[in-house]
Amino acid sequence: MISFGDIMEVPMGILVRDEKIDRQIRELAKRRKTSLQGAIGVAVENELKRLDERRERIEAAFRQARERLAAYPTIDDGMTHKEFFDREYGDL
């Protein structure tokens, strides 16, 4: 019996109907002196790498922000959110 995972492993062709994308793929293949398939592979590989690098930069920024926030003391005065905002807005 063929499972869904087996079906996904079958090589598939790509049909490009957009003239601009077709020209760009052909231009990339020409400049890199490779096949159309090679050009698509390089483009996809580069984009995936760019996305990974962006994700790493974002995660580093979040780590830095968490570290900076962790430097501030946590204050728990025992009030609920409602009690806190009632006090802040004078609704007592």
Backbone bond lengths (Angstrom), bond angles and torsions (degrees), N, CA, C in turn:
res aa  C-N    CA-C-N  psi(-1)  N-CA   C-N-CA  omega(-1)  CA-C   N-CA-C  phi
1 M - - - 1.458 - - 1.527 108.82 -
2 I 1.307 117.49 137.37 1.467 123.31 179.66 1.522 108.46 -89.94
3 S 1.334 115.59 128.19 1.463 119.80 177.87 1.522 109.49 -93.07
4 F 1.327 115.53 167.14 1.458 121.21 178.71 1.516 110.48 -58.88
5 G 1.337 118.02 -39.44 1.465 122.29 179.27 1.522 111.33 -60.18
6 D 1.347 117.27 -37.95 1.462 121.11 178.39 1.519 111.11 -65.80
7 I 1.301 116.56 -38.25 1.466 120.99 179.78 1.523 110.21 -64.64
8 M 1.325 117.27 -39.45 1.459 121.36 -177.99 1.520 112.18 -68.62
9 E 1.321 118.10 -18.49 1.457 121.40 -179.36 1.529 112.56 -85.02
10 V 1.319 118.05 -9.10 1.456 121.66 -178.95 1.529 108.59 -71.45
11 P 1.349 117.82 128.10 1.471 119.79 178.75 1.530 110.48 -61.15
12 M 1.316 115.35 138.76 1.460 120.38 -179.41 1.513 109.60 -123.48
13 G 1.296 116.21 151.66 1.448 121.64 175.25 1.524 110.26 -84.66
14 I 1.315 115.60 162.22 1.456 121.19 177.61 1.518 107.71 -121.32
15 L 1.314 115.53 129.58 1.452 121.19 177.67 1.520 107.59 -109.99
16 V 1.316 116.21 120.04 1.457 121.08 179.92 1.523 107.76 -104.12
17 R 1.316 115.60 115.59 1.462 119.70 -178.06 1.521 112.20 -102.30
18 D 1.293 116.98 -8.49 1.467 121.30 -179.01 1.522 108.38 -88.04
19 E 1.330 116.80 119.99 1.467 121.00 -175.99 1.525 112.30 -63.13
20 K 1.315 117.44 -38.32 1.464 120.97 179.92 1.526 110.50 -63.58
21 I 1.338 116.62 -46.57 1.464 120.15 179.56 1.521 109.88 -63.94
22 D 1.315 117.45 -41.20 1.464 121.34 178.05 1.532 110.45 -58.70
23 R 1.341 117.33 -45.68 1.472 120.86 178.16 1.526 111.10 -62.26
24 Q 1.338 116.34 -41.78 1.461 119.87 -179.36 1.529 111.44 -64.70
25 I 1.317 117.33 -41.85 1.469 120.82 178.07 1.527 109.87 -62.71
26 R 1.316 116.08 -44.59 1.462 119.59 -179.67 1.534 111.19 -65.44
27 E 1.320 117.40 -38.70 1.465 120.96 177.74 1.528 110.72 -64.82
28 L 1.332 116.28 -43.46 1.466 119.76 178.28 1.524 110.83 -63.08
29 A 1.328 116.66 -43.11 1.465 120.55 178.96 1.531 110.23 -61.80
30 K 1.325 116.63 -41.81 1.467 121.01 -179.84 1.527 110.97 -63.84
31 R 1.349 116.32 -47.19 1.464 120.13 -178.33 1.528 112.75 -66.24
32 R 1.318 116.11 -35.69 1.467 119.78 -178.83 1.529 111.93 -88.53
33 K 1.328 114.70 -5.24 1.469 120.71 -178.29 1.532 110.62 55.20
34 T 1.322 113.66 54.50 1.460 120.73 -178.85 1.527 109.07 -138.33
35 S 1.314 115.74 178.70 1.465 120.80 178.82 1.529 109.86 -79.59
36 L 1.330 115.50 169.79 1.464 119.75 176.32 1.532 109.96 -61.75
37 Q 1.331 115.40 -41.21 1.461 120.06 178.10 1.525 110.40 -62.59
38 G 1.331 116.91 -41.56 1.458 120.87 177.89 1.518 111.88 -63.11
39 A 1.333 115.99 -39.75 1.468 120.55 179.31 1.525 110.49 -64.84
40 I 1.318 116.41 -43.57 1.465 120.13 178.09 1.522 109.76 -63.43
41 G 1.325 116.92 -43.30 1.460 120.86 179.33 1.523 112.12 -59.94
42 V 1.342 116.22 -44.40 1.473 120.55 179.20 1.522 110.32 -63.90
43 A 1.319 116.27 -44.11 1.466 120.16 -179.07 1.527 111.12 -62.09
44 V 1.310 116.74 -44.84 1.459 120.73 -179.81 1.533 109.93 -66.14
45 E 1.323 117.13 -43.89 1.466 121.21 179.45 1.533 110.77 -60.21
46 N 1.331 116.49 -44.45 1.464 120.37 179.51 1.521 111.78 -64.44
47 E 1.319 116.96 -40.38 1.474 119.99 179.90 1.527 110.64 -67.36
48 L 1.326 117.20 -41.80 1.464 119.66 178.14 1.530 110.54 -62.91
49 K 1.322 116.36 -40.37 1.470 120.49 177.39 1.522 110.65 -63.07
50 R 1.339 116.93 -42.85 1.462 121.43 179.29 1.519 110.84 -62.33
51 L 1.332 116.89 -42.05 1.463 120.61 178.72 1.523 111.39 -65.01
52 D 1.349 116.93 -40.65 1.463 120.56 177.54 1.520 111.20 -62.75
53 E 1.330 116.44 -43.38 1.468 120.34 179.20 1.519 110.86 -64.19
54 R 1.328 117.58 -38.99 1.468 121.50 178.09 1.521 110.12 -64.07
55 R 1.346 116.25 -44.77 1.464 120.38 178.49 1.525 110.82 -60.15
56 E 1.334 117.39 -41.47 1.460 121.18 178.53 1.532 111.01 -63.01
57 R 1.343 117.35 -41.22 1.471 120.35 178.18 1.526 111.22 -64.13
58 I 1.326 116.86 -41.09 1.462 120.77 179.03 1.521 110.34 -65.62
59 E 1.335 117.01 -44.56 1.462 119.91 178.80 1.525 111.29 -62.60
60 A 1.325 117.88 -38.41 1.465 121.48 177.66 1.526 109.99 -64.23
61 A 1.331 117.14 -40.16 1.463 120.60 178.55 1.526 110.42 -65.07
62 F 1.327 117.87 -39.98 1.457 120.88 177.39 1.532 111.03 -65.27
63 R 1.336 116.59 -41.94 1.470 119.77 177.49 1.521 110.20 -59.52
64 Q 1.329 116.58 -45.11 1.459 121.03 -179.82 1.531 110.40 -62.53
65 A 1.324 117.28 -42.36 1.465 120.75 179.36 1.532 110.57 -64.56
66 R 1.343 116.85 -42.84 1.470 119.87 178.45 1.523 111.06 -62.24
67 E 1.342 116.98 -40.41 1.457 120.78 179.07 1.523 110.95 -64.22
68 R 1.321 116.42 -42.13 1.470 120.07 178.98 1.524 110.98 -65.09
69 L 1.330 117.19 -41.78 1.461 120.42 179.07 1.521 111.63 -68.00
70 A 1.335 116.41 -34.04 1.469 120.28 -179.99 1.523 111.26 -65.47
71 A 1.318 117.42 -21.41 1.464 121.10 179.96 1.526 111.72 -72.19
72 Y 1.321 117.22 -19.17 1.468 120.54 178.72 1.522 109.31 -86.85
73 P 1.321 117.16 142.67 1.471 119.53 -179.39 1.528 111.16 -70.46
74 T 1.314 115.51 148.60 1.451 121.27 174.98 1.517 107.64 -89.43
75 I 1.305 116.12 125.14 1.460 120.73 -178.54 1.519 108.09 -109.86
76 D 1.312 115.77 122.55 1.461 120.69 177.16 1.516 107.42 -123.84
77 D 1.313 115.47 103.91 1.459 119.31 -179.27 1.522 111.84 -92.01
78 G 1.336 116.90 8.20 1.457 121.43 175.62 1.514 114.62 81.17
79 M 1.323 118.36 2.29 1.462 120.44 -179.18 1.524 110.95 -88.18
80 T 1.322 114.64 150.79 1.459 119.34 171.88 1.527 107.86 -78.01
81 H 1.294 116.91 169.21 1.464 120.38 177.76 1.533 110.68 -58.82
82 K 1.337 115.28 -43.23 1.469 119.14 -179.42 1.521 110.36 -62.20
83 E 1.315 116.60 -45.38 1.464 119.29 179.41 1.528 111.18 -61.55
84 F 1.330 116.26 -41.18 1.459 120.43 179.77 1.528 110.83 -61.19
85 F 1.339 116.50 -50.44 1.461 119.38 -177.12 1.527 111.75 -69.88
86 D 1.329 116.93 -34.09 1.462 119.04 174.45 1.526 109.61 -59.25
87 R 1.335 116.79 -44.11 1.469 120.41 179.19 1.523 110.72 -64.93
88 E 1.331 117.29 -44.65 1.464 120.98 -177.05 1.530 112.58 -64.08
89 Y 1.326 116.22 -35.58 1.458 120.43 -176.93 1.521 112.79 -98.98
90 G 1.329 115.95 6.77 1.464 119.68 176.39 1.503 114.34 70.38
91 D 1.308 117.95 28.94 1.472 121.83 -178.69 1.513 112.58 -94.87
92 L 1.292 118.44 23.50 1.472 120.35 -178.49 1.488 112.25 -73.69
